[in-house]
Amino acid sequence: MTQGLTLTHLATGISGEIPLNGKEMQLATDRSESLNESWSLLCDSVYARTGMYIEGNYQVDTIVSAGLSEDFH
């Protein structure tokens, strides 16, 4: 995966990946005062695209950018 999130489903402990498009990646890396709004937009976009809702269902483990993985928080 070139860019996206690796995560763990909270209820089952199953690990997975969600590739992100360019706009979603921009939202995921927002460090401005509106980062909470950006995170909500990201979750809505991923849900619309994949049917997976991150918030409340998954623990985000890492963010992958240019193929390199780093801790999300």
Number of C-alpha atoms within 10 A of each C-alpha: 15 13 20 22 23 22 21 17 15 14 8 9 11 10 14 13 17 17 16 23 13 11 10 21 18 13 20 22 14 15 11 8 8 10 14 14 12 19 18 15 15 22 19 18 18 19 13 11 10 10 10 15 15 21 13 8 14 20 16 20 17 17 24 21 16 9 11 11 17 13 11 15 7
